[in-house]
């Protein structure tokens, strides 16, 4: 069984979950060698770490070999779609599907699904970069496979 997953904004979760991810990062980056040291720095008990370590992951670490779908709301300006496509390509994203709706009230919806297995960075970096493109008003994460 693959498991059941939810994407939840960490602001609504108890701090302990983020601390587990922090301890995992300390170990992964080699900043500490022992779990005891990582949990002490993170401010959690070892039992909490062991309870959740196999179930909590940083969103960025789940992106290898996956597909992600997101929607963008963009102003009706020439070249916005081209800028979005170029940025995804520059970041190593492989666009699987793309659909732009007809502009209504000066804005259009773009739905994009990409294969992230060749991304240079992580999904957070990609979405943040897309939000910096001129005339991109909003980005909404839809799903990840």
N, CA, C and O atoms as CSV, one atom per row, in Angstrom:
chain,resi,resn,atom,element,x,y,z
A,1,UNK,N,N,0.848,-1.186,0.000
A,1,UNK,CA,C,0.000,0.000,0.000
A,1,UNK,C,C,0.886,1.240,0.000
A,1,UNK,O,O,1.826,1.330,0.790
A,2,UNK,N,N,0.596,2.190,-0.875
A,2,UNK,CA,C,1.431,3.363,-1.026
A,2,UNK,C,C,1.285,4.355,0.116
A,2,UNK,O,O,2.245,5.064,0.418
A,3,UNK,N,N,0.168,4.434,0.744
A,3,UNK,CA,C,-0.054,5.394,1.816
A,3,UNK,C,C,-1.039,6.455,1.390
A,3,UNK,O,O,-1.335,6.622,0.206
A,4,UNK,N,N,-1.529,7.154,2.357
A,4,UNK,CA,C,-2.454,8.251,2.107
A,4,UNK,C,C,-1.753,9.533,2.486
A,4,UNK,O,O,-1.190,9.644,3.575
A,5,UNK,N,N,-1.786,10.512,1.582
A,5,UNK,CA,C,-1.044,11.736,1.802
A,5,UNK,C,C,-1.950,12.951,1.743
A,5,UNK,O,O,-2.949,12.979,1.025
A,6,UNK,N,N,-1.576,13.940,2.511
A,6,UNK,CA,C,-2.210,15.245,2.491
A,6,UNK,C,C,-1.110,16.278,2.351
A,6,UNK,O,O,-0.003,16.074,2.850
A,7,UNK,N,N,-1.394,17.365,1.691
A,7,UNK,CA,C,-0.482,18.498,1.684
A,7,UNK,C,C,-1.108,19.526,2.604
A,7,UNK,O,O,-2.212,20.011,2.359
A,8,UNK,N,N,-0.384,19.853,3.674
A,8,UNK,CA,C,-0.916,20.730,4.709
A,8,UNK,C,C,0.060,21.873,4.937
A,8,UNK,O,O,1.265,21.647,5.041
A,9,UNK,N,N,-0.436,23.073,5.013
A,9,UNK,CA,C,0.402,24.219,5.339
A,9,UNK,C,C,0.906,24.050,6.763
A,9,UNK,O,O,0.118,23.838,7.685
A,10,UNK,N,N,2.218,24.143,6.943
A,10,UNK,CA,C,2.805,23.881,8.263
A,10,UNK,C,C,2.352,24.871,9.333
A,10,UNK,O,O,2.519,24.614,10.525
A,11,UNK,N,N,1.789,25.984,8.922
A,11,UNK,CA,C,1.334,26.966,9.911
A,11,UNK,C,C,0.181,26.455,10.756
A,11,UNK,O,O,-0.067,26.979,11.842
A,12,UNK,N,N,-0.532,25.434,10.274
A,12,UNK,CA,C,-1.668,24.917,11.040
A,12,UNK,C,C,-1.317,23.657,11.825
A,12,UNK,O,O,-2.175,23.102,12.511
A,13,UNK,N,N,-0.086,23.205,11.734
A,13,UNK,CA,C,0.343,21.993,12.434
A,13,UNK,C,C,1.090,22.333,13.718
A,13,UNK,O,O,1.667,23.415,13.830
A,14,UNK,N,N,1.087,21.436,14.672
A,14,UNK,CA,C,1.914,21.636,15.871
A,14,UNK,C,C,3.394,21.727,15.485
A,14,UNK,O,O,3.824,21.114,14.508
A,15,UNK,N,N,4.159,22.486,16.251
A,15,UNK,CA,C,5.578,22.714,15.972
A,15,UNK,C,C,6.401,21.431,15.911
A,15,UNK,O,O,7.437,21.394,15.247
A,16,UNK,N,N,5.959,20.396,16.587
A,16,UNK,CA,C,6.744,19.168,16.676
A,16,UNK,C,C,7.040,18.582,15.294
A,16,UNK,O,O,8.115,18.017,15.089
A,17,UNK,N,N,6.122,18.703,14.356
A,17,UNK,CA,C,6.335,18.136,13.023
A,17,UNK,C,C,7.474,18.850,12.291
A,17,UNK,O,O,8.321,18.212,11.667
A,18,UNK,N,N,7.480,20.158,12.376
A,18,UNK,CA,C,8.557,20.915,11.740
A,18,UNK,C,C,9.900,20.625,12.414
A,18,UNK,O,O,10.940,20.616,11.757
A,19,UNK,N,N,9.871,20.390,13.713
A,19,UNK,CA,C,11.109,20.073,14.429
A,19,UNK,C,C,11.671,18.717,14.002
A,19,UNK,O,O,12.888,18.537,13.958
A,20,UNK,N,N,10.799,17.772,13.691
A,20,UNK,CA,C,11.255,16.473,13.183
A,20,UNK,C,C,11.958,16.669,11.836
A,20,UNK,O,O,13.021,16.096,11.601
A,21,UNK,N,N,11.368,17.470,10.963
A,21,UNK,CA,C,11.980,17.753,9.662
A,21,UNK,C,C,13.320,18.458,9.855
A,21,UNK,O,O,14.280,18.174,9.138
A,22,UNK,N,N,13.387,19.373,10.817
A,22,UNK,CA,C,14.638,20.074,11.103
A,22,UNK,C,C,15.713,19.089,11.562
A,22,UNK,O,O,16.859,19.174,11.122
A,23,UNK,N,N,15.353,18.169,12.430
A,23,UNK,CA,C,16.305,17.153,12.895
A,23,UNK,C,C,16.772,16.285,11.726
A,23,UNK,O,O,17.955,15.956,11.630
A,24,UNK,N,N,15.855,15.916,10.847
A,24,UNK,CA,C,16.225,15.136,9.666
A,24,UNK,C,C,17.221,15.896,8.797
A,24,UNK,O,O,18.175,15.316,8.278
A,25,UNK,N,N,16.991,17.190,8.646
A,25,UNK,CA,C,17.882,18.019,7.825
A,25,UNK,C,C,19.266,18.123,8.455
A,25,UNK,O,O,20.271,18.063,7.746
A,26,UNK,N,N,19.333,18.277,9.761
A,26,UNK,CA,C,20.629,18.325,10.443
A,26,UNK,C,C,21.426,17.049,10.166
A,26,UNK,O,O,22.627,17.104,9.901
A,27,UNK,N,N,20.759,15.921,10.230
A,27,UNK,CA,C,21.421,14.638,9.973
A,27,UNK,C,C,21.818,14.499,8.503
A,27,UNK,O,O,22.930,14.075,8.190
A,28,UNK,N,N,20.919,14.852,7.624
A,28,UNK,CA,C,21.170,14.718,6.189
A,28,UNK,C,C,22.323,15.608,5.736
A,28,UNK,O,O,23.158,15.190,4.934
A,29,UNK,N,N,22.366,16.837,6.251
A,29,UNK,CA,C,23.411,17.787,5.863
A,29,UNK,C,C,24.746,17.512,6.544
A,29,UNK,O,O,25.747,18.157,6.233
A,30,UNK,N,N,24.763,16.562,7.467
A,30,UNK,CA,C,26.003,16.220,8.155
A,30,UNK,C,C,26.404,17.201,9.238
A,30,UNK,O,O,27.545,17.180,9.700
A,31,UNK,N,N,25.486,18.057,9.650
A,31,UNK,CA,C,25.799,19.027,10.704
A,31,UNK,C,C,25.909,18.347,12.058
A,31,UNK,O,O,26.593,18.837,12.956
A,32,UNK,N,N,25.233,17.221,12.197
A,32,UNK,CA,C,25.359,16.377,13.393
A,32,UNK,C,C,25.460,14.931,12.920
A,32,UNK,O,O,25.030,14.588,11.819
A,33,UNK,N,N,26.035,14.098,13.771
A,33,UNK,CA,C,26.213,12.697,13.387
A,33,UNK,C,C,25.241,11.767,14.106
A,33,UNK,O,O,24.927,10.688,13.604
A,34,UNK,N,N,24.776,12.173,15.251
A,34,UNK,CA,C,23.933,11.312,16.080
A,34,UNK,C,C,22.504,11.850,16.158
A,34,UNK,O,O,22.282,13.060,16.183
A,35,UNK,N,N,21.555,10.941,16.194
A,35,UNK,CA,C,20.150,11.321,16.334
A,35,UNK,C,C,19.922,12.049,17.651
A,35,UNK,O,O,19.139,12.998,17.717
A,36,UNK,N,N,20.605,11.604,18.695
A,36,UNK,CA,C,20.459,12.253,20.001
A,36,UNK,C,C,20.818,13.734,19.916
A,36,UNK,O,O,20.129,14.582,20.481
A,37,UNK,N,N,21.894,14.034,19.210
A,37,UNK,CA,C,22.330,15.426,19.060
A,37,UNK,C,C,21.331,16.222,18.216
A,37,UNK,O,O,21.016,17.366,18.545
A,38,UNK,N,N,20.838,15.630,17.145
A,38,UNK,CA,C,19.874,16.314,16.277
A,38,UNK,C,C,18.583,16.632,17.022
A,38,UNK,O,O,18.036,17.727,16.891
A,39,UNK,N,N,18.099,15.670,17.802
A,39,UNK,CA,C,16.849,15.901,18.531
A,39,UNK,C,C,17.028,16.949,19.624
A,39,UNK,O,O,16.114,17.722,19.909
A,40,UNK,N,N,18.203,16.968,20.230
A,40,UNK,CA,C,18.473,17.969,21.266
A,40,UNK,C,C,18.465,19.370,20.658
A,40,UNK,O,O,17.854,20.285,21.210
A,41,UNK,N,N,19.137,19.536,19.529
A,41,UNK,CA,C,19.178,20.843,18.858
A,41,UNK,C,C,17.780,21.249,18.382
A,41,UNK,O,O,17.403,22.417,18.470
A,42,UNK,N,N,17.018,20.278,17.880
A,42,UNK,CA,C,15.671,20.567,17.370
A,42,UNK,C,C,14.660,20.808,18.488
A,42,UNK,O,O,13.601,21.390,18.255
A,43,UNK,N,N,14.985,20.365,19.691
A,43,UNK,CA,C,14.081,20.582,20.815
A,43,UNK,C,C,12.960,19.562,20.911
A,43,UNK,O,O,11.855,19.882,21.347
A,44,UNK,N,N,13.250,18.328,20.500
A,44,UNK,CA,C,12.265,17.250,20.604
A,44,UNK,C,C,12.910,16.039,21.258
A,44,UNK,O,O,14.134,15.932,21.329
A,45,UNK,N,N,12.074,15.135,21.732
A,45,UNK,CA,C,12.600,13.902,22.321
A,45,UNK,C,C,12.937,12.912,21.211
A,45,UNK,O,O,12.436,13.019,20.091
A,46,UNK,N,N,13.784,11.957,21.538
A,46,UNK,CA,C,14.114,10.918,20.565
A,46,UNK,C,C,12.880,10.094,20.211
A,46,UNK,O,O,12.717,9.674,19.066
A,47,UNK,N,N,12.017,9.864,21.191
A,47,UNK,CA,C,10.812,9.066,20.909
A,47,UNK,C,C,9.903,9.774,19.905
A,47,UNK,O,O,9.303,9.123,19.050
A,48,UNK,N,N,9.798,11.089,20.001
A,48,UNK,CA,C,9.007,11.850,19.028
A,48,UNK,C,C,9.645,11.725,17.647
A,48,UNK,O,O,8.951,11.514,16.653
A,49,UNK,N,N,10.959,11.856,17.592
A,49,UNK,CA,C,11.662,11.733,16.318
A,49,UNK,C,C,11.378,10.371,15.684
A,49,UNK,O,O,10.998,10.296,14.515
A,50,UNK,N,N,11.561,9.305,16.443
A,50,UNK,CA,C,11.355,7.960,15.902
A,50,UNK,C,C,9.896,7.703,15.530
A,50,UNK,O,O,9.611,6.956,14.594
A,51,UNK,N,N,8.990,8.318,16.256
A,51,UNK,CA,C,7.568,8.125,15.974
A,51,UNK,C,C,7.188,8.689,14.601
A,51,UNK,O,O,6.378,8.097,13.887
A,52,UNK,N,N,7.775,9.836,14.234
A,52,UNK,CA,C,7.355,10.540,13.027
A,52,UNK,C,C,8.354,10.521,11.876
A,52,UNK,O,O,7.994,10.914,10.766
A,53,UNK,N,N,9.575,10.088,12.088
A,53,UNK,CA,C,10.634,10.249,11.080
A,53,UNK,C,C,10.321,9.602,9.732
A,53,UNK,O,O,10.783,10.084,8.699
A,54,UNK,N,N,9.559,8.539,9.726
A,54,UNK,CA,C,9.240,7.858,8.472
A,54,UNK,C,C,7.960,8.365,7.815
A,54,UNK,O,O,7.548,7.859,6.772
A,55,UNK,N,N,7.333,9.370,8.432
A,55,UNK,CA,C,6.046,9.843,7.930
A,55,UNK,C,C,6.020,11.325,7.583
A,55,UNK,O,O,5.060,11.802,6.978
A,56,UNK,N,N,7.059,12.054,7.956
A,56,UNK,CA,C,7.085,13.493,7.723
A,56,UNK,C,C,8.289,13.821,6.855
A,56,UNK,O,O,9.416,13.421,7.149
A,57,UNK,N,N,8.029,14.560,5.779
A,57,UNK,CA,C,9.097,14.947,4.870
A,57,UNK,C,C,8.902,16.393,4.460
A,57,UNK,O,O,7.777,16.887,4.379
A,58,UNK,N,N,10.006,17.058,4.206
A,58,UNK,CA,C,9.942,18.404,3.661
A,58,UNK,C,C,9.342,18.305,2.263
A,58,UNK,O,O,9.705,17.419,1.489
A,59,UNK,N,N,8.439,19.198,1.945
A,59,UNK,CA,C,7.750,19.185,0.649
A,59,UNK,C,C,8.739,19.150,-0.505
A,59,UNK,O,O,8.506,18.455,-1.494
A,60,UNK,N,N,9.833,19.886,-0.398
A,60,UNK,CA,C,10.825,19.950,-1.470
A,60,UNK,C,C,11.493,18.603,-1.703
A,60,UNK,O,O,11.907,18.314,-2.826
A,61,UNK,N,N,11.606,17.777,-0.680
A,61,UNK,CA,C,12.295,16.495,-0.814
A,61,UNK,C,C,11.439,15.431,-1.477
A,61,UNK,O,O,11.944,14.358,-1.804
A,62,UNK,N,N,10.176,15.696,-1.679
A,62,UNK,CA,C,9.293,14.691,-2.271
A,62,UNK,C,C,9.185,14.848,-3.775
A,62,UNK,O,O,8.399,14.145,-4.412
A,63,UNK,N,N,9.958,15.757,-4.357
A,63,UNK,CA,C,9.717,16.115,-5.749
A,63,UNK,C,C,10.435,15.267,-6.787
A,63,UNK,O,O,10.089,15.364,-7.965
A,64,UNK,N,N,11.406,14.448,-6.429
A,64,UNK,CA,C,12.158,13.722,-7.440
A,64,UNK,C,C,11.296,12.668,-8.119
A,64,UNK,O,O,10.674,11.838,-7.456
A,65,UNK,N,N,11.264,12.708,-9.453
A,65,UNK,CA,C,10.543,11.714,-10.225
A,65,UNK,C,C,9.038,11.818,-10.124
A,65,UNK,O,O,8.336,10.826,-10.321
A,66,UNK,N,N,8.539,12.977,-9.827
A,66,UNK,CA,C,7.110,13.157,-9.600
A,66,UNK,C,C,6.512,14.097,-10.641
A,66,UNK,O,O,7.218,14.775,-11.389
A,67,UNK,N,N,5.205,14.107,-10.656
A,67,UNK,CA,C,4.473,15.062,-11.479
A,67,UNK,C,C,3.757,16.020,-10.541
A,67,UNK,O,O,3.266,15.624,-9.484
A,68,UNK,N,N,3.703,17.266,-10.935
A,68,UNK,CA,C,2.996,18.257,-10.138
A,68,UNK,C,C,2.109,19.081,-11.065
A,68,UNK,O,O,2.477,19.386,-12.200
A,69,UNK,N,N,0.937,19.429,-10.557
A,69,UNK,CA,C,0.013,20.287,-11.293
A,69,UNK,C,C,-0.225,21.545,-10.477
A,69,UNK,O,O,-0.451,21.485,-9.268
A,70,UNK,N,N,-0.173,22.682,-11.150
A,70,UNK,CA,C,-0.454,23.949,-10.483
A,70,UNK,C,C,-1.172,24.869,-11.457
A,70,UNK,O,O,-1.063,24.727,-12.675
A,71,UNK,N,N,-1.907,25.812,-10.889
A,71,UNK,CA,C,-2.622,26.817,-11.672
A,71,UNK,C,C,-1.988,28.170,-11.446
A,71,UNK,O,O,-1.525,28.479,-10.348
A,72,UNK,N,N,-1.969,28.966,-12.483
A,72,UNK,CA,C,-1.502,30.340,-12.386
A,72,UNK,C,C,-2.626,31.260,-12.841
A,72,UNK,O,O,-3.341,30.953,-13.795
A,73,UNK,N,N,-2.777,32.362,-12.170
A,73,UNK,CA,C,-3.664,33.430,-12.615
A,73,UNK,C,C,-2.747,34.535,-13.110
A,73,UNK,O,O,-1.911,35.043,-12.363
A,74,UNK,N,N,-2.913,34.906,-14.390
A,74,UNK,CA,C,-2.022,35.896,-14.994
A,74,UNK,C,C,-2.837,37.019,-15.624
A,74,UNK,O,O,-3.972,36.819,-16.057
A,75,UNK,N,N,-2.235,38.202,-15.663
A,75,UNK,CA,C,-2.873,39.316,-16.354
A,75,UNK,C,C,-2.838,39.057,-17.853
A,75,UNK,O,O,-1.941,38.379,-18.355
A,76,UNK,N,N,-3.803,39.590,-18.550
A,76,UNK,CA,C,-3.901,39.424,-20.003
A,76,UNK,C,C,-2.891,40.351,-20.675
A,76,UNK,O,O,-3.241,41.436,-21.139
A,77,UNK,N,N,-1.642,39.913,-20.719
A,77,UNK,CA,C,-0.556,40.680,-21.323
A,77,UNK,C,C,0.223,39.781,-22.283
A,77,UNK,O,O,0.418,38.596,-22.012
A,78,UNK,N,N,0.657,40.336,-23.379
A,78,UNK,CA,C,1.439,39.590,-24.362
A,78,UNK,C,C,2.722,39.054,-23.737
A,78,UNK,O,O,3.437,39.785,-23.051
A,79,UNK,N,N,3.011,37.780,-23.975
A,79,UNK,CA,C,4.271,37.187,-23.551
A,79,UNK,C,C,4.293,36.545,-22.185
A,79,UNK,O,O,5.308,35.961,-21.805
A,80,UNK,N,N,3.210,36.629,-21.429
A,80,UNK,CA,C,3.212,36.046,-20.082
A,80,UNK,C,C,3.339,34.523,-20.162
A,80,UNK,O,O,4.161,33.933,-19.461
A,81,UNK,N,N,2.536,33.891,-21.006
A,81,UNK,CA,C,2.609,32.434,-21.147
A,81,UNK,C,C,3.999,32.008,-21.614
A,81,UNK,O,O,4.551,31.024,-21.120
A,82,UNK,N,N,4.553,32.738,-22.550
A,82,UNK,CA,C,5.903,32.445,-23.034
A,82,UNK,C,C,6.925,32.536,-21.907
A,82,UNK,O,O,7.824,31.701,-21.811
A,83,UNK,N,N,6.791,33.543,-21.059
A,83,UNK,CA,C,7.698,33.695,-19.918
A,83,UNK,C,C,7.589,32.542,-18.939
A,83,UNK,O,O,8.594,32.077,-18.403
A,84,UNK,N,N,6.364,32.080,-18.705
A,84,UNK,CA,C,6.142,30.944,-17.806
A,84,UNK,C,C,6.799,29.690,-18.376
A,84,UNK,O,O,7.511,28.979,-17.668
A,85,UNK,N,N,6.556,29.425,-19.658
A,85,UNK,CA,C,7.128,28.240,-20.306
A,85,UNK,C,C,8.654,28.304,-20.304
A,85,UNK,O,O,9.319,27.313,-20.002
A,86,UNK,N,N,9.203,29.457,-20.637
A,86,UNK,CA,C,10.664,29.605,-20.658
A,86,UNK,C,C,11.268,29.379,-19.280
A,86,UNK,O,O,12.302,28.724,-19.157
A,87,UNK,N,N,10.632,29.916,-18.240
A,87,UNK,CA,C,11.168,29.750,-16.885
A,87,UNK,C,C,11.153,28.280,-16.473
A,87,UNK,O,O,12.131,27.781,-15.916
A,88,UNK,N,N,10.055,27.591,-16.742
A,88,UNK,CA,C,9.976,26.166,-16.398
A,88,UNK,C,C,11.079,25.395,-17.123
A,88,UNK,O,O,11.729,24.530,-16.536
A,89,UNK,N,N,11.283,25.709,-18.386
A,89,UNK,CA,C,12.327,25.053,-19.175
A,89,UNK,C,C,13.719,25.351,-18.615
A,89,UNK,O,O,14.549,24.448,-18.509
A,90,UNK,N,N,13.977,26.604,-18.260
A,90,UNK,CA,C,15.276,26.992,-17.688
A,90,UNK,C,C,15.565,26.247,-16.393
A,90,UNK,O,O,16.723,25.973,-16.077
A,91,UNK,N,N,14.520,25.920,-15.645
A,91,UNK,CA,C,14.686,25.217,-14.372
A,91,UNK,C,C,14.736,23.695,-14.549
A,91,UNK,O,O,14.836,22.957,-13.570
A,92,UNK,N,N,14.664,23.235,-15.795
A,92,UNK,CA,C,14.756,21.805,-16.064
A,92,UNK,C,C,13.440,21.068,-15.995
A,92,UNK,O,O,13.419,19.839,-16.055
A,93,UNK,N,N,12.345,21.786,-15.872
A,93,UNK,CA,C,11.034,21.149,-15.812
A,93,UNK,C,C,10.585,20.674,-17.186
A,93,UNK,O,O,10.823,21.348,-18.189
A,94,UNK,N,N,9.950,19.540,-17.233
A,94,UNK,CA,C,9.422,18.981,-18.469
A,94,UNK,C,C,7.904,19.150,-18.449
A,94,UNK,O,O,7.216,18.486,-17.674
A,95,UNK,N,N,7.386,20.028,-19.289
A,95,UNK,CA,C,5.949,20.297,-19.317
A,95,UNK,C,C,5.231,19.129,-19.981
A,95,UNK,O,O,5.511,18.779,-21.128
A,96,UNK,N,N,4.304,18.537,-19.243
A,96,UNK,CA,C,3.517,17.419,-19.767
A,96,UNK,C,C,2.212,17.903,-20.381
A,96,UNK,O,O,1.819,17.453,-21.458
A,97,UNK,N,N,1.539,18.826,-19.688
A,97,UNK,CA,C,0.319,19.434,-20.225
A,97,UNK,C,C,0.297,20.899,-19.832
A,97,UNK,O,O,0.825,21.293,-18.792
A,98,UNK,N,N,-0.322,21.690,-20.685
A,98,UNK,CA,C,-0.510,23.109,-20.377
A,98,UNK,C,C,-1.812,23.551,-21.043
A,98,UNK,O,O,-2.101,23.179,-22.180
A,99,UNK,N,N,-2.588,24.349,-20.317
A,99,UNK,CA,C,-3.867,24.807,-20.831
A,99,UNK,C,C,-4.086,26.231,-20.350
A,99,UNK,O,O,-4.043,26.504,-19.150
A,100,UNK,N,N,-4.321,27.135,-21.289
A,100,UNK,CA,C,-4.618,28.516,-20.926
A,100,UNK,C,C,-6.058,28.813,-21.287
A,100,UNK,O,O,-6.494,28.582,-22.415
A,101,UNK,N,N,-6.789,29.329,-20.315
A,101,UNK,CA,C,-8.171,29.716,-20.552
A,101,UNK,C,C,-8.259,31.075,-21.224
A,101,UNK,O,O,-7.289,31.832,-21.260
A,102,UNK,N,N,-9.419,31.366,-21.746
A,102,UNK,CA,C,-9.671,32.665,-22.368
A,102,UNK,C,C,-9.667,33.737,-21.279
A,102,UNK,O,O,-10.279,33.547,-20.228
A,103,UNK,N,N,-8.988,34.855,-21.515
A,103,UNK,CA,C,-8.979,35.922,-20.509
A,103,UNK,C,C,-10.381,36.478,-20.257
A,103,UNK,O,O,-11.132,36.769,-21.187
A,104,UNK,N,N,-10.704,36.613,-18.985
A,104,UNK,CA,C,-11.966,37.210,-18.562
A,104,UNK,C,C,-11.631,38.276,-17.533
A,104,UNK,O,O,-10.885,38.025,-16.587
A,105,UNK,N,N,-12.185,39.464,-17.721
A,105,UNK,CA,C,-11.917,40.593,-16.824
A,105,UNK,C,C,-10.423,40.869,-16.684
A,105,UNK,O,O,-9.953,41.237,-15.607
A,106,UNK,N,N,-9.688,40.692,-17.766
A,106,UNK,CA,C,-8.269,41.051,-17.776
A,106,UNK,C,C,-7.322,40.020,-17.198
A,106,UNK,O,O,-6.122,40.278,-17.106
A,107,UNK,N,N,-7.830,38.847,-16.799
A,107,UNK,CA,C,-6.948,37.798,-16.280
A,107,UNK,C,C,-7.291,36.458,-16.933
A,107,UNK,O,O,-8.418,36.224,-17.369
A,108,UNK,N,N,-6.278,35.588,-16.983
A,108,UNK,CA,C,-6.465,34.253,-17.557
A,108,UNK,C,C,-5.927,33.213,-16.588
A,108,UNK,O,O,-5.040,33.488,-15.780
A,109,UNK,N,N,-6.481,32.023,-16.688
A,109,UNK,CA,C,-6.032,30.897,-15.879
A,109,UNK,C,C,-5.144,30.005,-16.741
A,109,UNK,O,O,-5.495,29.683,-17.876
A,110,UNK,N,N,-3.995,29.608,-16.200
A,110,UNK,CA,C,-3.113,28.659,-16.877
A,110,UNK,C,C,-2.952,27.463,-15.956
A,110,UNK,O,O,-2.583,27.612,-14.791
A,111,UNK,N,N,-3.225,26.287,-16.477
A,111,UNK,CA,C,-3.028,25.048,-15.733
A,111,UNK,C,C,-1.830,24.325,-16.340
A,111,UNK,O,O,-1.766,24.130,-17.554
A,112,UNK,N,N,-0.880,23.929,-15.490
A,112,UNK,CA,C,0.353,23.303,-15.966
A,112,UNK,C,C,0.618,22.036,-15.160
A,112,UNK,O,O,0.502,22.034,-13.935
A,113,UNK,N,N,0.972,20.966,-15.854
A,113,UNK,CA,C,1.462,19.750,-15.206
A,113,UNK,C,C,2.863,19.499,-15.729
A,113,UNK,O,O,3.091,19.477,-16.938
A,114,UNK,N,N,3.805,19.309,-14.805
A,114,UNK,CA,C,5.186,19.072,-15.215
A,114,UNK,C,C,5.745,17.820,-14.549
A,114,UNK,O,O,5.297,17.399,-13.483
A,115,UNK,N,N,6.737,17.246,-15.215
A,115,UNK,CA,C,7.530,16.167,-14.642
A,115,UNK,C,C,8.705,16.843,-13.950
A,115,UNK,O,O,9.466,17.577,-14.580
A,116,UNK,N,N,8.852,16.594,-12.653
A,116,UNK,CA,C,9.889,17.274,-11.869
A,116,UNK,C,C,11.184,16.482,-11.754
A,116,UNK,O,O,12.108,16.923,-11.070
A,117,UNK,N,N,11.277,15.331,-12.402
A,117,UNK,CA,C,12.454,14.481,-12.214
A,117,UNK,C,C,13.739,15.134,-12.704
A,117,UNK,O,O,14.828,14.745,-12.281
A,118,UNK,N,N,13.629,16.121,-13.588
A,118,UNK,CA,C,14.829,16.783,-14.100
A,118,UNK,C,C,14.975,18.223,-13.603
A,118,UNK,O,O,15.807,18.972,-14.115
A,119,UNK,N,N,14.179,18.612,-12.616
A,119,UNK,CA,C,14.278,19.975,-12.080
A,119,UNK,C,C,15.659,20.228,-11.497
A,119,UNK,O,O,16.243,19.356,-10.854
A,120,UNK,N,N,16.169,21.417,-11.726
A,120,UNK,CA,C,17.454,21.815,-11.162
A,120,UNK,C,C,17.325,22.010,-9.655
A,120,UNK,O,O,18.180,21.557,-8.893
A,121,UNK,N,N,16.275,22.672,-9.232
A,121,UNK,CA,C,16.041,22.913,-7.808
A,121,UNK,C,C,14.885,22.062,-7.316
A,121,UNK,O,O,14.679,20.938,-7.773
A,122,UNK,N,N,14.132,22.621,-6.372
A,122,UNK,CA,C,12.973,21.912,-5.849
A,122,UNK,C,C,11.698,22.643,-6.259
A,122,UNK,O,O,11.753,23.697,-6.892
A,123,UNK,N,N,10.571,22.084,-5.900
A,123,UNK,CA,C,9.289,22.644,-6.314
A,123,UNK,C,C,9.046,24.022,-5.698
A,123,UNK,O,O,8.440,24.887,-6.330
A,124,UNK,N,N,9.517,24.227,-4.465
A,124,UNK,CA,C,9.340,25.542,-3.836
A,124,UNK,C,C,10.062,26.617,-4.639
A,124,UNK,O,O,9.520,27.698,-4.870
A,125,UNK,N,N,11.287,26.317,-5.064
A,125,UNK,CA,C,12.067,27.271,-5.851
A,125,UNK,C,C,11.365,27.574,-7.170
A,125,UNK,O,O,11.294,28.727,-7.594
A,126,UNK,N,N,10.850,26.536,-7.811
A,126,UNK,CA,C,10.146,26.722,-9.081
A,126,UNK,C,C,8.925,27.618,-8.908
A,126,UNK,O,O,8.750,28.575,-9.663
A,127,UNK,N,N,8.086,27.322,-7.930
A,127,UNK,CA,C,6.866,28.109,-7.728
A,127,UNK,C,C,7.181,29.543,-7.314
A,127,UNK,O,O,6.504,30.476,-7.745
A,128,UNK,N,N,8.206,29.722,-6.479
A,128,UNK,CA,C,8.603,31.081,-6.094
A,128,UNK,C,C,9.104,31.866,-7.301
A,128,UNK,O,O,8.792,33.047,-7.450
A,129,UNK,N,N,9.876,31.214,-8.159
A,129,UNK,CA,C,10.370,31.871,-9.368
A,129,UNK,C,C,9.246,32.240,-10.317
A,129,UNK,O,O,9.258,33.318,-10.912
A,130,UNK,N,N,8.282,31.354,-10.460
A,130,UNK,CA,C,7.132,31.659,-11.315
A,130,UNK,C,C,6.349,32.850,-10.781
A,130,UNK,O,O,5.854,33.669,-11.554
A,131,UNK,N,N,6.238,32.946,-9.468
A,131,UNK,CA,C,5.484,34.066,-8.881
A,131,UNK,C,C,6.195,35.400,-9.090
A,131,UNK,O,O,5.572,36.458,-8.995
A,132,UNK,N,N,7.501,35.356,-9.375
A,132,UNK,CA,C,8.263,36.582,-9.626
A,132,UNK,C,C,8.140,37.079,-11.066
A,132,UNK,O,O,8.571,38.191,-11.372
A,133,UNK,N,N,7.564,36.280,-11.944
A,133,UNK,CA,C,7.409,36.685,-13.341
A,133,UNK,C,C,6.373,37.804,-13.421
A,133,UNK,O,O,5.310,37.735,-12.803
A,134,UNK,N,N,6.707,38.835,-14.195
A,134,UNK,CA,C,5.808,39.976,-14.336
A,134,UNK,C,C,4.449,39.518,-14.859
A,134,UNK,O,O,4.370,38.711,-15.786
A,135,UNK,N,N,3.404,40.029,-14.269
A,135,UNK,CA,C,2.004,39.776,-14.606
A,135,UNK,C,C,1.466,38.442,-14.088
A,135,UNK,O,O,0.300,38.128,-14.327
A,136,UNK,N,N,2.278,37.650,-13.387
A,136,UNK,CA,C,1.745,36.462,-12.720
A,136,UNK,C,C,1.161,36.937,-11.396
A,136,UNK,O,O,1.886,37.412,-10.523
A,137,UNK,N,N,-0.138,36.807,-11.256
A,137,UNK,CA,C,-0.833,37.333,-10.091
A,137,UNK,C,C,-0.907,36.342,-8.930
A,137,UNK,O,O,-0.812,36.731,-7.766
A,138,UNK,N,N,-1.077,35.060,-9.255
A,138,UNK,CA,C,-1.289,34.063,-8.207
A,138,UNK,C,C,-0.875,32.691,-8.721
A,138,UNK,O,O,-1.046,32.375,-9.899
A,139,UNK,N,N,-0.326,31.879,-7.817
A,139,UNK,CA,C,-0.010,30.487,-8.135
A,139,UNK,C,C,-0.676,29.617,-7.085
A,139,UNK,O,O,-0.614,29.903,-5.889
A,140,UNK,N,N,-1.313,28.552,-7.546
A,140,UNK,CA,C,-1.998,27.641,-6.636
A,140,UNK,C,C,-1.552,26.212,-6.927
A,140,UNK,O,O,-1.716,25.715,-8.042
A,141,UNK,N,N,-0.991,25.564,-5.925
A,141,UNK,CA,C,-0.611,24.162,-6.034
A,141,UNK,C,C,-1.887,23.334,-6.072
A,141,UNK,O,O,-2.773,23.527,-5.240
A,142,UNK,N,N,-1.993,22.413,-7.028
A,142,UNK,CA,C,-3.196,21.594,-7.161
A,142,UNK,C,C,-2.961,20.172,-6.676
A,142,UNK,O,O,-3.696,19.673,-5.824
A,143,UNK,N,N,-1.935,19.517,-7.217
A,143,UNK,CA,C,-1.710,18.115,-6.858
A,143,UNK,C,C,-0.295,17.685,-7.191
A,143,UNK,O,O,0.383,18.287,-8.023
A,144,UNK,N,N,0.137,16.616,-6.513
A,144,UNK,CA,C,1.426,16.007,-6.804
A,144,UNK,C,C,1.232,14.498,-6.827
A,144,UNK,O,O,0.528,13.936,-5.988
A,145,UNK,N,N,1.860,13.859,-7.788
A,145,UNK,CA,C,1.787,12.399,-7.884
A,145,UNK,C,C,3.125,11.806,-7.499
A,145,UNK,O,O,3.286,10.586,-7.511
